[in-house]
Amino acid sequence: QTNKWFTPKLVDGWVRTTRELVGDLLDGVEAGQVIEARRDLAVVPTHVTMARVLQLPEDDADAVMEAMFEAMLMQSAEPADGDVDRAAVAFGYLSARVAEMLEDKRVNPGDGLADSLLDAARAGEITESEAIATILVFYAVGHMAIGYLIASGIELFARRPEVFTAFRNDESARAAIINEMVRMDPPQLSFLRFPTEDVEIGGVLIEAGSPIRFMIGAANRDPEVFDDPDVFDHTRPPAASRNLSFGLGPHSCAGQIISRAEATTVFAVLAERYERIELAEEPTVAHNDFVRRYRKLPI
């Protein structure tokens, strides 16, 4: 029900919104002016773009950003004191917000992704709960992974100006540069799965129902897979740069096409306007073993 909304052709249309939002922001920026890239270039454009794909209100990017990060903290292997309670409050806010928007959408339907999912539920193709859960995920997560990717890419461009120069001057290298960003600095560091039957991996027996923590960040820097795994090198051949940041196979991230396209778009707008990017002060990043996000990225 969702993959058909994220074909390359449709995504090209969606990211026009991203380009317009970033362009409008930068139109008002004077030479030497400091902007908060975390919010203005990473979170808001991507949240608004996804809200328009869904055809849902787009006016609360800051609240959604804060709530989603709080909601994700409980997925740590060892949540800090208060994380579970904060996550419950945050998830309650997001659920109530989406429920309110969907009540309005039932009265005032459109032709966005949210409408398509509600139509599928009415037709019996999926359940009502599945439709609402999917809408909630896209609405709440639409800025999260991609927002982190954009922010970390901007920091990389500031610290490694030769990479920004390569992105500016060689369009054929852009996909590889973004892929290496995704490998080196994934927004989600791990995920949890439960096997449905006993399985042996690497000589270790894992019993059915046992929790397994897969460490994406570690896998993406596996020295048995990557030469110089801790070095950013976008010239790696495609076969040597594969990574698990967007998942793999039938369970790969449904939004990775639009995520890569949005990152390319934001970076392209910057490349068209500027020869270099500088950090105004040191960025700050919040994280646990599951997820991370920028708190501050002034450039």
Secondary structure, 3 states (H helix, E strand, C coil): CCHHHHCHHHHHHHHHHHHHHHHHHHHCCCCCCCCEHHHHHHHHHHHHHHHHHHCCCCCCHHHHHHHHHHHHHCCCCCCCCCHHHHHHHHHHHHHHHHHHHHHHHHHCCCCCHHHHHHHHHHCCCCCHHHHHHHHHHHHHHCCHHHHHHHHHHHHHHHHCHHHHHHHHHCHHHHHHHHHHHHHHCCCECEEEECCCCCEEECCEEECCCCCEEEEHHHHCCCCCCCCCCCCCCCCCCHHHCCCCCCCCHHHCCCCHHHHHHHHHHHHHHHHHHCCCCCCCCCCEEEECCCEEEEEECEC
